[in-house]
Amino acid sequence: EVQLVESGGGLVQPGGSLRLSCAASGFTFSSYSMNWVRQAPGKGLEWVSYISSSSSTIYYADSVKGRFTISRDNAKNSLYLQMNSLRDEDTAVYYCARDLGMDSPHLGYWGQGTLVTVSS
Amino acid sequence: AIQMTQSPSSLSASVGDRVTITCRASQGIRNDLGWYQQKPGKAPKLLIYAASSLQSGVPSRFSGSGSGTDFTLTISSLQPEDFATYYCLQDYNYPFTFGPGTKVDIK
């Protein structure tokens, strides 16, 4: 069974940093591309970032480009999101999501999310 | 970035009703569109991918259609567990973009 478990959320001041983790199990992590998606309280979904299986290809939403860094450690079956220069508008539940298939870029599997609150 | 719109933004329906939600892309995206269901406090769930392919385990009352810029999600007979918010997502190119969502509640 595919499992994705996010951690690392919490309260941080504006301008601060936070690192989110996503622990994967139940599949060959190194074979799949991964994504981060967020949802501000009471708002819709926003795609944040993508990383290919080998980390060779990375994309970001314009809203986080230059501030957030996605990475992965295939030996540890883990995905990360380093978030710097955090702003109030980054407050959201952050989900990691796996592509449906190895050549299928649909967000087929999701974690339960971790809440990031940016506030002074 | 490709802009996605959805209509309606909300609707009220009864159990057994046929429900249709539409999604429009600001440019052609072939059939690279997915539909997601989200219930309060839960992660989104993939229902339909590639515009019309039913994800494994999803009931057959859900169906999708369309290509290019106009897409439709249809629930043939609304069930109590279908009351939720539905989002479309274009996965044609990055940055991926979601529609603003359609909330389906009980009439």
Contacts between the chains, C-beta under 8 A, distances in Angstrom:
chain1	res1	chain2	res2	distance
A	35	B	96	7.7
A	37	B	44	7.7
A	44	B	87	6.6
A	44	B	98	6.1
A	44	B	99	7.8
A	44	B	100	5.2
A	44	B	101	4.7
A	45	B	36	7.5
A	45	B	38	7.6
A	45	B	44	6.4
A	45	B	87	5.5
A	45	B	89	7.6
A	45	B	98	4.5
A	45	B	101	7.5
A	46	B	98	6.8
A	47	B	89	7.5
A	47	B	95	6.0
A	47	B	96	4.0
A	47	B	97	6.7
A	47	B	98	6.6
A	50	B	94	6.0
A	50	B	96	7.6
A	59	B	94	3.9
A	59	B	95	6.4
A	60	B	95	7.4
A	61	B	95	4.9
A	62	B	1	7.1
A	62	B	95	6.9
A	95	B	43	5.7
A	95	B	44	7.5
A	100	B	46	6.9
A	100	B	49	6.2
A	100	B	55	7.6
A	104	B	49	7.3
A	105	B	32	7.9
A	105	B	91	4.8
A	106	B	34	5.0
A	106	B	46	6.2
A	106	B	49	4.0
A	106	B	50	7.3
A	106	B	91	5.8
A	107	B	34	7.0
A	107	B	36	7.5
A	107	B	44	7.5
A	107	B	46	6.2
A	107	B	89	6.9
A	107	B	91	7.6
A	108	B	46	5.2
A	108	B	49	7.5
A	108	B	55	7.0
A	110	B	43	4.0
A	110	B	44	5.9
A	110	B	45	7.4
A	111	B	43	6.6
A	112	B	42	8.0
A	112	B	43	5.8
A	113	B	43	5.9
